[in-house]
Amino acid sequence: MQNLVGNFNILALSGTVGVNMVDEQTARYFDEIRDGNRGFIEYEICAARGDQLAKAIDGKGNTILLAAIDAGFDRMAVLFVNLLSDLAPGLLNTQNHEGWTAIHLAMVLGADQVFDALCETGKVDPNIKVHGMPLIVDALDTGNPEYYLEPLLEMPNIDITATGRDGKNVRDCARWMVEHCGTDKSGLLGLRVCAMLDEHAQKIRNNKTPLSDEIIEAPAFSKRPVIVSPGAGTIKPRTR
């Protein structure tokens, strides 16, 4: 996904609690982010108007946080994560007009610092679907699924039974990888994911809270030919 922000249109958000109406100066900042002017915005936004800009939204539904993630300005994005966590935590879960949330976009683009910062707030909703796909299922299509799955499974409100467009949840996909990919990289990953899900389910049992999934033994390796794992598409982490 390229140029998520696009051309900026000033949007008056009258009546929206905790969200700033975007003025011409703020519009310029969105444009500077889109154009990659790192030096200008790091001084002007981070040092001068961070609190105000953190709550700004452009005409395409992007918060300044989403714009910074998309532009690859991870340090700035982490700043806005921390600001929004205190000022307007609901905006951490804002979906723009294309459906992207900050945590989903950070994961897909490989913005690990931003992803970690969002998880650490404890205020992110991990169950919002983007293009019909749950965050925890899309994690399997990243370059480092276990990195993302570990903190997601620590979230008390994570729904590991959430299904994607094909009706499969994360365990279904992991089991498919084990059954169909044997001992290659994908098959071994599927086995590890099954183990992570089993551990998660056991923790829920120990805490005596309602289970959202049963503990299921990972299936034995299949001798069937290796085929490509299903998913929403190939996700390529940002090259940094």
Secondary structure, DSSP 8 states (H G I E B T S, - for coil): ---SS-S------TT-TT-B---HHHHHHHHHHHTT-HHHHHHIIIIIIHHHHHTBB-TTS-BHHHHHHHHT-HHHHHHHHHHHHHH-GGGGG---TT---HHHHHHHHT-HHHHHHHHHHT---TT--BTTB-HHHHGGGSS-HHHHHHHHHHSTT--TT---TTS--HHHHHHHHHHHHTTSHHHHHHHHHHHHHHHHHHHHHHTT---SS----------S-------S--------
